[in-house]
Amino acid sequence: MITAMPQIDNKKEYMTPPSTPSTLAPGGWFDCAVRRVGPAEDGTIFINLEDLNKAFPARWYPANNTQKTEMLAVALAAITAGLHVHAALTSTDEYYGVINRLYITNVV
């Protein structure tokens, strides 16, 4: 079943990140739904994750550059199979968090 694409606020999606705050939200392991995934112009892979426990709304996070191809494959497989991922984030702050690990899971 094909669903309509979500509306994207282009001003928010492509705005320049603000300066780094003095303190970042803590990172950790999170069970997430993968909403969208794709490459940026510079080759960075961005994955839109939404925490299943509502710790944070759907946000874009870059994949760690050394495993970006593998994380792209994991994210695409999760979307295709309708499964969730277990993600290790350096911070839950949008623009500053990076995905260090990404595993497919069927645990909800």
Backbone as XML, in Angstrom:
<?xml version="1.0"?>
<chain id="A" units="angstrom">
  <residue number="1" name="MET">
    <atom name="N" x="0.838" y="-1.172" z="0.000"/>
    <atom name="CA" x="0.000" y="0.000" z="0.000"/>
    <atom name="C" x="0.887" y="1.240" z="0.000"/>
  </residue>
  <residue number="2" name="ILE">
    <atom name="N" x="0.657" y="2.127" z="-0.921"/>
    <atom name="CA" x="1.449" y="3.347" z="-1.033"/>
    <atom name="C" x="0.772" y="4.436" z="-0.215"/>
  </residue>
  <residue number="3" name="THR">
    <atom name="N" x="1.549" y="5.097" z="0.626"/>
    <atom name="CA" x="1.012" y="6.202" z="1.418"/>
    <atom name="C" x="1.578" y="7.504" z="0.896"/>
  </residue>
  <residue number="4" name="ALA">
    <atom name="N" x="0.886" y="8.571" z="1.203"/>
    <atom name="CA" x="1.337" y="9.891" z="0.754"/>
    <atom name="C" x="2.623" y="10.271" z="1.460"/>
  </residue>
  <residue number="5" name="MET">
    <atom name="N" x="3.501" y="10.963" z="0.753"/>
    <atom name="CA" x="4.753" y="11.443" z="1.350"/>
    <atom name="C" x="4.429" y="12.518" z="2.384"/>
  </residue>
  <residue number="6" name="PRO">
    <atom name="N" x="5.149" y="12.535" z="3.505"/>
    <atom name="CA" x="4.908" y="13.574" z="4.498"/>
    <atom name="C" x="5.303" y="14.944" z="3.960"/>
  </residue>
  <residue number="7" name="GLN">
    <atom name="N" x="4.621" y="15.952" z="4.439"/>
    <atom name="CA" x="4.954" y="17.314" z="4.053"/>
    <atom name="C" x="6.276" y="17.692" z="4.700"/>
  </residue>
  <residue number="8" name="ILE">
    <atom name="N" x="7.167" y="18.303" z="3.953"/>
    <atom name="CA" x="8.479" y="18.694" z="4.450"/>
    <atom name="C" x="8.563" y="20.203" z="4.463"/>
  </residue>
  <residue number="9" name="ASP">
    <atom name="N" x="8.948" y="20.730" z="5.613"/>
    <atom name="CA" x="9.164" y="22.164" z="5.733"/>
    <atom name="C" x="10.579" y="22.429" z="5.236"/>
  </residue>
  <residue number="10" name="ASN">
    <atom name="N" x="10.709" y="22.870" z="3.983"/>
    <atom name="CA" x="12.028" y="23.060" z="3.389"/>
    <atom name="C" x="12.882" y="24.052" z="4.146"/>
  </residue>
  <residue number="11" name="LYS">
    <atom name="N" x="12.296" y="25.037" z="4.776"/>
    <atom name="CA" x="13.082" y="25.993" z="5.544"/>
    <atom name="C" x="13.760" y="25.299" z="6.713"/>
  </residue>
  <residue number="12" name="LYS">
    <atom name="N" x="13.066" y="24.368" z="7.363"/>
    <atom name="CA" x="13.651" y="23.658" z="8.490"/>
    <atom name="C" x="14.641" y="22.610" z="8.015"/>
  </residue>
  <residue number="13" name="GLU">
    <atom name="N" x="14.313" y="21.897" z="6.950"/>
    <atom name="CA" x="15.145" y="20.796" z="6.483"/>
    <atom name="C" x="16.540" y="21.248" z="6.067"/>
  </residue>
  <residue number="14" name="TYR">
    <atom name="N" x="16.675" y="22.440" z="5.499"/>
    <atom name="CA" x="17.938" y="22.830" z="4.916"/>
    <atom name="C" x="18.566" y="24.056" z="5.558"/>
  </residue>
  <residue number="15" name="MET">
    <atom name="N" x="18.072" y="24.456" z="6.722"/>
    <atom name="CA" x="18.651" y="25.637" z="7.343"/>
    <atom name="C" x="20.021" y="25.324" z="7.935"/>
  </residue>
  <residue number="16" name="THR">
    <atom name="N" x="20.829" y="26.326" z="8.077"/>
    <atom name="CA" x="22.157" y="26.163" z="8.638"/>
    <atom name="C" x="22.046" y="25.838" z="10.123"/>
  </residue>
  <residue number="17" name="PRO">
    <atom name="N" x="22.781" y="24.842" z="10.606"/>
    <atom name="CA" x="22.703" y="24.499" z="12.022"/>
    <atom name="C" x="23.135" y="25.674" z="12.893"/>
  </residue>
  <residue number="18" name="PRO">
    <atom name="N" x="22.489" y="25.827" z="14.042"/>
    <atom name="CA" x="22.900" y="26.888" z="14.954"/>
    <atom name="C" x="24.267" y="26.558" z="15.554"/>
  </residue>
  <residue number="19" name="SER">
    <atom name="N" x="24.864" y="27.520" z="16.226"/>
    <atom name="CA" x="26.155" y="27.263" z="16.857"/>
    <atom name="C" x="25.992" y="26.201" z="17.945"/>
  </residue>
  <residue number="20" name="THR">
    <atom name="N" x="27.057" y="25.481" z="18.232"/>
    <atom name="CA" x="27.010" y="24.395" z="19.201"/>
    <atom name="C" x="26.644" y="24.926" z="20.578"/>
  </residue>
  <residue number="21" name="PRO">
    <atom name="N" x="25.610" y="24.342" z="21.212"/>
    <atom name="CA" x="25.247" y="24.784" z="22.550"/>
    <atom name="C" x="26.316" y="24.367" z="23.555"/>
  </residue>
  <residue number="22" name="SER">
    <atom name="N" x="26.308" y="25.026" z="24.712"/>
    <atom name="CA" x="27.325" y="24.719" z="25.718"/>
    <atom name="C" x="27.139" y="23.317" z="26.287"/>
  </residue>
  <residue number="23" name="THR">
    <atom name="N" x="25.916" y="22.830" z="26.331"/>
    <atom name="CA" x="25.665" y="21.463" z="26.786"/>
    <atom name="C" x="24.748" y="20.767" z="25.794"/>
  </residue>
  <residue number="24" name="LEU">
    <atom name="N" x="25.049" y="19.535" z="25.501"/>
    <atom name="CA" x="24.246" y="18.749" z="24.572"/>
    <atom name="C" x="23.403" y="17.753" z="25.358"/>
  </residue>
  <residue number="25" name="ALA">
    <atom name="N" x="22.270" y="17.380" z="24.798"/>
    <atom name="CA" x="21.457" y="16.333" z="25.401"/>
    <atom name="C" x="22.264" y="15.038" z="25.392"/>
  </residue>
  <residue number="26" name="PRO">
    <atom name="N" x="22.093" y="14.218" z="26.406"/>
    <atom name="CA" x="22.864" y="12.969" z="26.445"/>
    <atom name="C" x="22.469" y="12.026" z="25.317"/>
  </residue>
  <residue number="27" name="GLY">
    <atom name="N" x="23.409" y="11.211" z="24.936"/>
    <atom name="CA" x="23.159" y="10.194" z="23.925"/>
    <atom name="C" x="22.837" y="8.881" z="24.599"/>
  </residue>
  <residue number="28" name="GLY">
    <atom name="N" x="23.013" y="7.786" z="23.882"/>
    <atom name="CA" x="22.745" y="6.460" z="24.422"/>
    <atom name="C" x="22.126" y="5.583" z="23.355"/>
  </residue>
  <residue number="29" name="TRP">
    <atom name="N" x="21.510" y="4.506" z="23.812"/>
    <atom name="CA" x="20.850" y="3.563" z="22.919"/>
    <atom name="C" x="19.363" y="3.845" z="22.895"/>
  </residue>
  <residue number="30" name="PHE">
    <atom name="N" x="18.767" y="3.844" z="21.694"/>
    <atom name="CA" x="17.356" y="4.154" z="21.530"/>
    <atom name="C" x="16.726" y="3.199" z="20.523"/>
  </residue>
  <residue number="31" name="ASP">
    <atom name="N" x="15.502" y="2.763" z="20.815"/>
    <atom name="CA" x="14.726" y="1.969" z="19.864"/>
    <atom name="C" x="13.935" y="2.957" z="19.017"/>
  </residue>
  <residue number="32" name="CYS">
    <atom name="N" x="14.132" y="2.896" z="17.707"/>
    <atom name="CA" x="13.588" y="3.922" z="16.817"/>
    <atom name="C" x="12.907" y="3.340" z="15.587"/>
  </residue>
  <residue number="33" name="ALA">
    <atom name="N" x="12.022" y="4.145" z="15.037"/>
    <atom name="CA" x="11.465" y="3.888" z="13.706"/>
    <atom name="C" x="12.290" y="4.708" z="12.726"/>
  </residue>
  <residue number="34" name="VAL">
    <atom name="N" x="12.611" y="4.121" z="11.595"/>
    <atom name="CA" x="13.310" y="4.848" z="10.538"/>
    <atom name="C" x="12.231" y="5.454" z="9.638"/>
  </residue>
  <residue number="35" name="ARG">
    <atom name="N" x="12.187" y="6.769" z="9.560"/>
    <atom name="CA" x="11.166" y="7.457" z="8.766"/>
    <atom name="C" x="11.636" y="7.745" z="7.341"/>
  </residue>
  <residue number="36" name="ARG">
    <atom name="N" x="12.887" y="8.172" z="7.198"/>
    <atom name="CA" x="13.453" y="8.497" z="5.881"/>
    <atom name="C" x="14.960" y="8.289" z="5.949"/>
  </residue>
  <residue number="37" name="VAL">
    <atom name="N" x="15.589" y="8.146" z="4.800"/>
    <atom name="CA" x="17.041" y="7.987" z="4.747"/>
    <atom name="C" x="17.524" y="8.405" z="3.368"/>
  </residue>
  <residue number="38" name="GLY">
    <atom name="N" x="18.731" y="8.983" z="3.336"/>
    <atom name="CA" x="19.286" y="9.349" z="2.042"/>
    <atom name="C" x="20.573" y="10.133" z="2.180"/>
  </residue>
  <residue number="39" name="PRO">
    <atom name="N" x="21.236" y="10.372" z="1.045"/>
    <atom name="CA" x="22.513" y="11.075" z="1.040"/>
    <atom name="C" x="22.342" y="12.584" z="0.895"/>
  </residue>
  <residue number="40" name="ALA">
    <atom name="N" x="23.288" y="13.307" z="1.453"/>
    <atom name="CA" x="23.379" y="14.756" z="1.246"/>
    <atom name="C" x="24.334" y="14.995" z="0.079"/>
  </residue>
  <residue number="41" name="GLU">
    <atom name="N" x="24.429" y="16.240" z="-0.328"/>
    <atom name="CA" x="25.282" y="16.582" z="-1.464"/>
    <atom name="C" x="26.748" y="16.226" z="-1.234"/>
  </residue>
  <residue number="42" name="ASP">
    <atom name="N" x="27.187" y="16.265" z="0.032"/>
    <atom name="CA" x="28.594" y="15.984" z="0.340"/>
    <atom name="C" x="28.876" y="14.500" z="0.585"/>
  </residue>
  <residue number="43" name="GLY">
    <atom name="N" x="27.858" y="13.638" z="0.403"/>
    <atom name="CA" x="28.050" y="12.203" z="0.594"/>
    <atom name="C" x="27.697" y="11.713" z="1.981"/>
  </residue>
  <residue number="44" name="THR">
    <atom name="N" x="27.384" y="12.613" z="2.897"/>
    <atom name="CA" x="26.954" y="12.207" z="4.236"/>
    <atom name="C" x="25.612" y="11.494" z="4.116"/>
  </residue>
  <residue number="45" name="ILE">
    <atom name="N" x="25.450" y="10.393" z="4.848"/>
    <atom name="CA" x="24.177" y="9.678" z="4.883"/>
    <atom name="C" x="23.403" y="10.173" z="6.091"/>
  </residue>
  <residue number="46" name="PHE">
    <atom name="N" x="22.192" y="10.677" z="5.851"/>
    <atom name="CA" x="21.322" y="11.135" z="6.929"/>
    <atom name="C" x="20.167" y="10.166" z="7.085"/>
  </residue>
  <residue number="47" name="ILE">
    <atom name="N" x="19.851" y="9.857" z="8.354"/>
    <atom name="CA" x="18.760" y="8.943" z="8.674"/>
    <atom name="C" x="17.798" y="9.668" z="9.612"/>
  </residue>
  <residue number="48" name="ASN">
    <atom name="N" x="16.528" y="9.684" z="9.250"/>
    <atom name="CA" x="15.503" y="10.324" z="10.062"/>
    <atom name="C" x="14.953" y="9.280" z="11.018"/>
  </residue>
  <residue number="49" name="LEU">
    <atom name="N" x="15.244" y="9.451" z="12.314"/>
    <atom name="CA" x="14.839" y="8.505" z="13.350"/>
    <atom name="C" x="13.800" y="9.127" z="14.268"/>
  </residue>
  <residue number="50" name="GLU">
    <atom name="N" x="12.851" y="8.297" z="14.723"/>
    <atom name="CA" x="11.866" y="8.718" z="15.725"/>
    <atom name="C" x="11.897" y="7.712" z="16.861"/>
  </residue>
  <residue number="51" name="ASP">
    <atom name="N" x="12.147" y="8.189" z="18.074"/>
    <atom name="CA" x="12.223" y="7.295" z="19.230"/>
    <atom name="C" x="10.852" y="6.701" z="19.530"/>
  </residue>
  <residue number="52" name="LEU">
    <atom name="N" x="10.796" y="5.385" z="19.700"/>
    <atom name="CA" x="9.529" y="4.706" z="19.972"/>
    <atom name="C" x="8.993" y="5.026" z="21.360"/>
  </residue>
  <residue number="53" name="ASN">
    <atom name="N" x="9.878" y="5.422" z="22.282"/>
    <atom name="CA" x="9.470" y="5.761" z="23.653"/>
    <atom name="C" x="9.275" y="7.255" z="23.841"/>
  </residue>
  <residue number="54" name="LYS">
    <atom name="N" x="9.233" y="7.991" z="22.742"/>
    <atom name="CA" x="8.960" y="9.438" z="22.729"/>
    <atom name="C" x="10.035" y="10.278" z="23.427"/>
  </residue>
  <residue number="55" name="ALA">
    <atom name="N" x="11.283" y="9.772" z="23.487"/>
    <atom name="CA" x="12.381" y="10.568" z="24.056"/>
    <atom name="C" x="12.698" y="11.758" z="23.146"/>
  </residue>
  <residue number="56" name="PHE">
    <atom name="N" x="12.443" y="11.607" z="21.844"/>
    <atom name="CA" x="12.621" y="12.702" z="20.896"/>
    <atom name="C" x="11.736" y="12.428" z="19.681"/>
  </residue>
  <residue number="57" name="PRO">
    <atom name="N" x="11.274" y="13.497" z="19.013"/>
    <atom name="CA" x="10.456" y="13.319" z="17.804"/>
    <atom name="C" x="11.343" y="12.923" z="16.626"/>
  </residue>
  <residue number="58" name="ALA">
    <atom name="N" x="10.744" y="12.752" z="15.468"/>
    <atom name="CA" x="11.506" y="12.408" z="14.263"/>
    <atom name="C" x="12.523" y="13.507" z="13.975"/>
  </residue>
  <residue number="59" name="ARG">
    <atom name="N" x="13.797" y="13.102" z="13.885"/>
    <atom name="CA" x="14.897" y="14.044" z="13.644"/>
    <atom name="C" x="15.911" y="13.398" z="12.711"/>
  </residue>
  <residue number="60" name="TRP">
    <atom name="N" x="16.643" y="14.262" z="12.005"/>
    <atom name="CA" x="17.704" y="13.805" z="11.102"/>
    <atom name="C" x="19.010" y="13.668" z="11.869"/>
  </residue>
  <residue number="61" name="TYR">
    <atom name="N" x="19.687" y="12.530" z="11.665"/>
    <atom name="CA" x="21.008" y="12.299" z="12.260"/>
    <atom name="C" x="21.940" y="11.775" z="11.171"/>
  </residue>
  <residue number="62" name="PRO">
    <atom name="N" x="23.181" y="12.240" z="11.151"/>
    <atom name="CA" x="24.138" y="11.686" z="10.188"/>
    <atom name="C" x="24.697" y="10.352" z="10.687"/>
  </residue>
  <residue number="63" name="ALA">
    <atom name="N" x="24.958" y="9.459" z="9.758"/>
    <atom name="CA" x="25.617" y="8.194" z="10.092"/>
    <atom name="C" x="27.105" y="8.460" z="10.277"/>
  </residue>
  <residue number="64" name="ASN">
    <atom name="N" x="27.705" y="7.761" z="11.212"/>
    <atom name="CA" x="29.154" y="7.834" z="11.417"/>
    <atom name="C" x="29.817" y="7.574" z="10.064"/>
  </residue>
  <residue number="65" name="ASN">
    <atom name="N" x="30.734" y="8.430" z="9.696"/>
    <atom name="CA" x="31.320" y="8.384" z="8.351"/>
    <atom name="C" x="32.022" y="7.066" z="8.030"/>
  </residue>
  <residue number="66" name="THR">
    <atom name="N" x="32.561" y="6.385" z="9.037"/>
    <atom name="CA" x="33.294" y="5.147" z="8.758"/>
    <atom name="C" x="32.380" y="3.958" z="8.489"/>
  </residue>
  <residue number="67" name="GLN">
    <atom name="N" x="31.094" y="4.047" z="8.871"/>
    <atom name="CA" x="30.148" y="2.954" z="8.614"/>
    <atom name="C" x="28.906" y="3.431" z="7.862"/>
  </residue>
  <residue number="68" name="LYS">
    <atom name="N" x="29.019" y="4.531" z="7.131"/>
    <atom name="CA" x="27.832" y="5.121" z="6.512"/>
    <atom name="C" x="27.161" y="4.204" z="5.493"/>
  </residue>
  <residue number="69" name="THR">
    <atom name="N" x="27.934" y="3.459" z="4.726"/>
    <atom name="CA" x="27.353" y="2.555" z="3.725"/>
    <atom name="C" x="26.575" y="1.436" z="4.407"/>
  </residue>
  <residue number="70" name="GLU">
    <atom name="N" x="27.143" y="0.877" z="5.465"/>
    <atom name="CA" x="26.479" y="-0.196" z="6.189"/>
    <atom name="C" x="25.209" y="0.304" z="6.872"/>
  </residue>
  <residue number="71" name="MET">
    <atom name="N" x="25.269" y="1.516" z="7.432"/>
    <atom name="CA" x="24.087" y="2.078" z="8.093"/>
    <atom name="C" x="22.995" y="2.408" z="7.083"/>
  </residue>
  <residue number="72" name="LEU">
    <atom name="N" x="23.381" y="2.828" z="5.894"/>
    <atom name="CA" x="22.405" y="3.053" z="4.837"/>
    <atom name="C" x="21.684" y="1.746" z="4.523"/>
  </residue>
  <residue number="73" name="ALA">
    <atom name="N" x="22.436" y="0.658" z="4.413"/>
    <atom name="CA" x="21.844" y="-0.654" z="4.124"/>
    <atom name="C" x="20.905" y="-1.087" z="5.248"/>
  </residue>
  <residue number="74" name="VAL">
    <atom name="N" x="21.317" y="-0.889" z="6.499"/>
    <atom name="CA" x="20.481" y="-1.261" z="7.645"/>
    <atom name="C" x="19.192" y="-0.437" z="7.651"/>
  </residue>
  <residue number="75" name="ALA">
    <atom name="N" x="19.298" y="0.859" z="7.440"/>
    <atom name="CA" x="18.119" y="1.731" z="7.449"/>
    <atom name="C" x="17.150" y="1.357" z="6.328"/>
  </residue>
  <residue number="76" name="LEU">
    <atom name="N" x="17.669" y="1.109" z="5.130"/>
    <atom name="CA" x="16.815" y="0.719" z="4.010"/>
    <atom name="C" x="16.152" y="-0.635" z="4.257"/>
  </residue>
  <residue number="77" name="ALA">
    <atom name="N" x="16.891" y="-1.571" z="4.844"/>
    <atom name="CA" x="16.320" y="-2.885" z="5.159"/>
    <atom name="C" x="15.215" y="-2.757" z="6.207"/>
  </residue>
  <residue number="78" name="ALA">
    <atom name="N" x="15.418" y="-1.894" z="7.207"/>
    <atom name="CA" x="14.396" y="-1.696" z="8.245"/>
    <atom name="C" x="13.121" y="-1.113" z="7.644"/>
  </residue>
  <residue number="79" name="ILE">
    <atom name="N" x="13.270" y="-0.123" z="6.760"/>
    <atom name="CA" x="12.100" y="0.474" z="6.111"/>
    <atom name="C" x="11.383" y="-0.570" z="5.256"/>
  </residue>
  <residue number="80" name="THR">
    <atom name="N" x="12.144" y="-1.309" z="4.460"/>
    <atom name="CA" x="11.573" y="-2.311" z="3.563"/>
    <atom name="C" x="10.833" y="-3.405" z="4.326"/>
  </residue>
  <residue number="81" name="ALA">
    <atom name="N" x="11.418" y="-3.865" z="5.434"/>
    <atom name="CA" x="10.838" y="-4.964" z="6.210"/>
    <atom name="C" x="9.814" y="-4.483" z="7.236"/>
  </residue>
  <residue number="82" name="GLY">
    <atom name="N" x="9.698" y="-3.180" z="7.427"/>
    <atom name="CA" x="8.765" y="-2.660" z="8.428"/>
    <atom name="C" x="9.216" y="-2.920" z="9.853"/>
  </residue>
  <residue number="83" name="LEU">
    <atom name="N" x="10.546" y="-2.987" z="10.042"/>
    <atom name="CA" x="11.099" y="-3.239" z="11.376"/>
    <atom name="C" x="11.680" y="-1.957" z="11.963"/>
  </residue>
  <residue number="84" name="HIS">
    <atom name="N" x="12.055" y="-2.026" z="13.214"/>
    <atom name="CA" x="12.654" y="-0.889" z="13.904"/>
    <atom name="C" x="14.162" y="-1.085" z="13.997"/>
  </residue>
  <residue number="85" name="VAL">
    <atom name="N" x="14.845" y="-0.057" z="14.494"/>
    <atom name="CA" x="16.293" y="-0.146" z="14.694"/>
    <atom name="C" x="16.638" y="0.196" z="16.136"/>
  </residue>
  <residue number="86" name="HIS">
    <atom name="N" x="17.755" y="-0.312" z="16.561"/>
    <atom name="CA" x="18.349" y="0.006" z="17.859"/>
    <atom name="C" x="19.549" y="0.886" z="17.506"/>
  </residue>
  <residue number="87" name="ALA">
    <atom name="N" x="19.494" y="2.161" z="17.908"/>
    <atom name="CA" x="20.500" y="3.129" z="17.469"/>
    <atom name="C" x="21.300" y="3.675" z="18.641"/>
  </residue>
  <residue number="88" name="ALA">
    <atom name="N" x="22.617" y="3.758" z="18.459"/>
    <atom name="CA" x="23.498" y="4.408" z="19.428"/>
    <atom name="C" x="23.778" y="5.811" z="18.926"/>
  </residue>
  <residue number="89" name="LEU">
    <atom name="N" x="23.289" y="6.825" z="19.661"/>
    <atom name="CA" x="23.466" y="8.223" z="19.283"/>
    <atom name="C" x="24.421" y="8.910" z="20.243"/>
  </residue>
  <residue number="90" name="THR">
    <atom name="N" x="25.248" y="9.811" z="19.721"/>
    <atom name="CA" x="26.146" y="10.572" z="20.591"/>
    <atom name="C" x="25.377" y="11.623" z="21.379"/>
  </residue>
  <residue number="91" name="SER">
    <atom name="N" x="24.262" y="12.109" z="20.820"/>
    <atom name="CA" x="23.383" y="13.076" z="21.467"/>
    <atom name="C" x="22.036" y="13.001" z="20.767"/>
  </residue>
  <residue number="92" name="THR">
    <atom name="N" x="20.966" y="13.310" z="21.481"/>
    <atom name="CA" x="19.648" y="13.344" z="20.837"/>
    <atom name="C" x="19.358" y="14.712" z="20.240"/>
  </residue>
  <residue number="93" name="ASP">
    <atom name="N" x="20.282" y="15.655" z="20.376"/>
    <atom name="CA" x="20.098" y="16.980" z="19.793"/>
    <atom name="C" x="20.196" y="16.900" z="18.275"/>
  </residue>
  <residue number="94" name="GLU">
    <atom name="N" x="19.205" y="17.501" z="17.600"/>
    <atom name="CA" x="19.259" y="17.561" z="16.152"/>
    <atom name="C" x="20.436" y="18.445" z="15.766"/>
  </residue>
  <residue number="95" name="TYR">
    <atom name="N" x="21.121" y="18.139" z="14.718"/>
    <atom name="CA" x="22.319" y="18.803" z="14.181"/>
    <atom name="C" x="23.606" y="18.358" z="14.875"/>
  </residue>
  <residue number="96" name="TYR">
    <atom name="N" x="23.549" y="17.869" z="16.104"/>
    <atom name="CA" x="24.782" y="17.569" z="16.838"/>
    <atom name="C" x="24.947" y="16.081" z="17.135"/>
  </residue>
  <residue number="97" name="GLY">
    <atom name="N" x="23.867" y="15.321" z="17.128"/>
    <atom name="CA" x="23.965" y="13.896" z="17.380"/>
    <atom name="C" x="24.457" y="13.162" z="16.145"/>
  </residue>
  <residue number="98" name="VAL">
    <atom name="N" x="25.216" y="12.103" z="16.357"/>
    <atom name="CA" x="25.714" y="11.257" z="15.267"/>
    <atom name="C" x="25.342" y="9.818" z="15.603"/>
  </residue>
  <residue number="99" name="ILE">
    <atom name="N" x="24.972" y="9.042" z="14.592"/>
    <atom name="CA" x="24.666" y="7.628" z="14.795"/>
    <atom name="C" x="25.973" y="6.854" z="14.742"/>
  </residue>
  <residue number="100" name="ASN">
    <atom name="N" x="26.324" y="6.212" z="15.861"/>
    <atom name="CA" x="27.551" y="5.417" z="15.902"/>
    <atom name="C" x="27.305" y="3.937" z="15.613"/>
  </residue>
  <residue number="101" name="ARG">
    <atom name="N" x="26.127" y="3.441" z="15.947"/>
    <atom name="CA" x="25.774" y="2.040" z="15.687"/>
    <atom name="C" x="24.312" y="1.996" z="15.301"/>
  </residue>
  <residue number="102" name="LEU">
    <atom name="N" x="23.930" y="1.032" z="14.452"/>
    <atom name="CA" x="22.558" y="0.904" z="14.004"/>
    <atom name="C" x="22.278" y="-0.568" z="13.712"/>
  </residue>
  <residue number="103" name="TYR">
    <atom name="N" x="21.332" y="-1.140" z="14.450"/>
    <atom name="CA" x="20.989" y="-2.554" z="14.302"/>
    <atom name="C" x="19.492" y="-2.707" z="14.067"/>
  </residue>
  <residue number="104" name="ILE">
    <atom name="N" x="19.102" y="-3.624" z="13.197"/>
    <atom name="CA" x="17.681" y="-3.926" z="12.987"/>
    <atom name="C" x="17.201" y="-4.762" z="14.157"/>
  </residue>
  <residue number="105" name="THR">
    <atom name="N" x="15.980" y="-4.476" z="14.600"/>
    <atom name="CA" x="15.387" y="-5.248" z="15.692"/>
    <atom name="C" x="13.907" y="-5.446" z="15.446"/>
  </residue>
  <residue number="106" name="ASN">
    <atom name="N" x="13.365" y="-6.550" z="15.937"/>
    <atom name="CA" x="11.922" y="-6.747" z="15.874"/>
    <atom name="C" x="11.303" y="-6.604" z="17.254"/>
  </residue>
  <residue number="107" name="VAL">
    <atom name="N" x="12.101" y="-6.164" z="18.219"/>
    <atom name="CA" x="11.619" y="-5.934" z="19.581"/>
    <atom name="C" x="11.011" y="-4.534" z="19.630"/>
  </residue>
  <residue number="108" name="VAL">
    <atom name="N" x="9.804" y="-4.449" z="20.138"/>
    <atom name="CA" x="9.137" y="-3.157" z="20.246"/>
    <atom name="C" x="9.030" y="-2.764" z="21.698"/>
  </residue>
</chain>
